[in-house]
Amino acid sequence: VLNINPHSRQGDIRFLRIMEDLGCSVSSGDGFVEVSGGNLRCGEYVADMGDMPDMVPTMAVLSAFRRGRTVITNVSHLRIKESNRIAAPVNELKKMGVGAMETDDGLVIDGGKPHGAEIETYNDHRIAMSFAVAGLVVPGVIIKNSACVNKSFPGFWEELKKLADS
């Protein structure tokens, strides 16, 4: 990702630490961050995401691909965003064959081997983009109402295609 400050004070940048903790390789330099996947750490993982709630849909999708339980906490306020960002990932992960449930202040995902599914976006750009990334790994992921990403990232589909082609 270009034009990003890896030392930003915004809470979302701490998602890179979670990815590292789960086994991804993260490198950064002046104005860029690069993340490489691999075998994700197994077992239970608890993530207090109260200071980075916008990353919860992405974390939920990432969690679907690791063996073990992921508990996301301190995000009850996500029920009143563009969509219910607790219920939406739970519903859509279940369609992909992933165990997921809501809690009072977050969600729990039992990762494994997701399969393709038609994903409802709830007209929420973050739900669409997060599940689109799953489509890079799992064939048959279809994103309904894909134009909802135009709210925050009009060129998202073109950029995602570049990743898929590389």
C-alpha positions as CSV (number, residue, x, y, z in Angstrom):
1,V,0.0,0.0,0.0
2,L,1.5,3.3,-1.1
3,N,1.1,6.7,0.4
4,I,0.5,5.4,3.9
5,N,2.3,6.5,7.1
6,P,3.2,3.4,9.0
7,H,3.6,5.6,12.1
8,S,0.2,7.1,11.9
9,R,-1.6,8.0,15.1
10,Q,-4.9,6.6,13.6
11,G,-6.0,3.4,15.4
12,D,-6.4,1.5,12.2
13,I,-2.7,1.3,11.6
14,R,-2.5,-1.0,14.6
15,F,-4.2,-3.7,12.6
16,L,-0.7,-4.3,11.1
17,R,0.4,-5.5,14.5
18,I,-2.5,-8.0,14.7
19,M,-1.6,-9.3,11.2
20,E,2.0,-9.8,12.4
21,D,0.9,-11.5,15.6
22,L,-1.2,-13.9,13.5
23,G,1.8,-14.8,11.3
24,C,1.8,-12.3,8.4
25,S,5.0,-10.6,7.4
26,V,4.8,-6.8,7.5
27,S,7.4,-4.5,6.2
28,S,7.3,-0.7,5.8
29,G,9.3,2.2,4.7
30,D,8.9,5.8,3.8
31,G,5.3,6.1,2.6
32,F,4.5,2.4,2.1
33,V,3.5,-0.8,3.9
34,E,3.7,-4.3,2.5
35,V,1.9,-7.4,4.0
36,S,2.6,-11.0,2.9
37,G,0.6,-13.9,4.1
38,G,1.5,-17.4,4.9
39,N,0.4,-19.9,7.5
40,L,-1.7,-18.1,10.0
41,R,-1.2,-18.8,13.7
42,C,-3.6,-21.4,15.0
43,G,-5.5,-21.5,18.3
44,E,-7.5,-18.9,20.2
45,Y,-6.9,-15.3,19.6
46,V,-8.6,-12.4,21.4
47,A,-8.6,-9.0,19.8
48,D,-9.8,-5.9,21.5
49,M,-10.7,-3.7,18.5
50,G,-12.4,-0.8,20.3
51,D,-9.8,1.6,18.9
52,M,-10.0,0.3,15.4
53,P,-13.6,-0.6,14.8
54,D,-13.5,0.0,11.0
55,M,-11.1,-3.0,10.7
56,V,-13.5,-5.4,12.3
57,P,-15.0,-6.7,9.0
58,T,-11.5,-7.3,7.7
59,M,-10.5,-9.0,10.9
60,A,-13.6,-11.2,10.7
61,V,-12.7,-12.3,7.1
62,L,-9.1,-12.9,8.0
63,S,-10.2,-15.0,11.0
64,A,-12.2,-17.2,8.7
65,F,-9.0,-18.5,7.1
66,R,-7.1,-19.4,10.3
67,R,-7.6,-22.6,12.3
68,G,-8.8,-21.6,15.7
69,R,-11.2,-19.3,17.4
70,T,-11.0,-15.5,17.1
71,V,-12.8,-13.4,19.6
72,I,-13.3,-9.7,18.7
73,T,-14.3,-7.6,21.6
74,N,-15.2,-4.0,22.6
75,V,-17.0,-3.1,19.4
76,S,-20.7,-3.1,20.4
77,H,-21.0,0.3,18.8
78,L,-20.6,-1.3,15.4
79,R,-24.3,-2.2,15.4
80,I,-25.1,1.4,14.5
81,K,-22.7,2.0,11.6
82,E,-23.6,2.0,7.9
83,S,-24.8,-1.5,8.6
84,N,-24.8,-3.7,11.6
85,R,-21.1,-4.5,11.3
86,I,-21.4,-7.3,13.9
87,A,-24.4,-9.1,12.4
88,A,-23.3,-8.6,8.8
89,P,-19.9,-10.4,8.9
90,V,-21.5,-13.2,11.1
91,N,-24.3,-13.7,8.5
92,E,-22.0,-13.7,5.5
93,L,-19.3,-15.9,7.1
94,K,-22.0,-18.5,7.8
95,K,-22.9,-18.5,4.1
96,M,-19.2,-19.4,3.5
97,G,-19.3,-22.3,5.9
98,V,-17.5,-20.6,8.7
99,G,-18.7,-20.8,12.3
100,A,-19.5,-17.3,13.5
101,M,-21.7,-15.8,16.2
102,E,-22.5,-12.4,17.8
103,T,-21.7,-11.6,21.4
104,D,-22.8,-8.6,23.5
105,D,-19.7,-6.6,22.6
106,G,-18.4,-8.3,19.4
107,L,-18.2,-11.5,17.5
108,V,-16.6,-15.0,17.6
109,I,-15.3,-16.7,14.5
110,D,-14.2,-20.4,14.3
111,G,-12.0,-20.4,11.3
112,G,-11.4,-23.2,8.9
113,K,-11.9,-23.6,5.1
114,P,-14.4,-21.0,3.7
115,H,-16.1,-21.7,0.4
116,G,-17.6,-19.4,-2.2
117,A,-20.9,-17.7,-1.6
118,E,-23.0,-14.8,-2.7
119,I,-22.2,-12.0,-0.2
120,E,-24.8,-9.4,0.8
121,T,-23.1,-6.1,1.3
122,Y,-25.9,-4.4,3.2
123,N,-24.9,-1.3,1.1
124,D,-21.8,-1.1,3.3
125,H,-18.5,-0.4,1.5
126,R,-16.5,-2.1,4.3
127,I,-18.4,-5.3,4.1
128,A,-18.0,-5.4,0.3
129,M,-14.3,-4.7,0.4
130,S,-13.5,-7.1,3.2
131,F,-15.4,-10.0,1.6
132,A,-13.9,-9.2,-1.8
133,V,-10.5,-9.9,-0.4
134,A,-11.7,-13.4,0.6
135,G,-12.5,-13.8,-3.1
136,L,-8.8,-13.5,-3.9
137,V,-8.4,-16.8,-2.0
138,V,-11.7,-18.7,-2.4
139,P,-13.3,-19.1,-5.8
140,G,-17.0,-18.4,-6.2
141,V,-17.2,-15.3,-3.9
142,I,-19.8,-13.0,-5.5
143,I,-20.3,-9.5,-4.1
144,K,-23.8,-8.2,-4.4
145,N,-24.3,-4.4,-4.9
146,S,-20.5,-4.0,-5.6
147,A,-21.0,-0.3,-6.4
148,C,-21.4,0.5,-2.7
149,V,-17.5,0.7,-2.5
150,N,-17.7,4.0,-4.5
151,K,-18.5,5.8,-1.2
152,S,-14.9,5.4,-0.1
153,F,-12.8,3.9,-2.9
154,P,-14.2,4.3,-6.4
155,G,-11.3,2.5,-8.0
156,F,-11.4,-0.5,-5.6
157,W,-12.4,-3.2,-8.1
158,E,-9.6,-2.1,-10.5
159,E,-7.0,-2.2,-7.8
160,L,-8.2,-5.6,-6.5
161,K,-8.0,-7.0,-10.0
162,K,-4.3,-5.9,-10.1
163,L,-3.7,-7.9,-6.9
164,A,-5.5,-10.9,-8.3
165,D,-3.5,-10.7,-11.6
166,S,-0.1,-10.4,-9.8
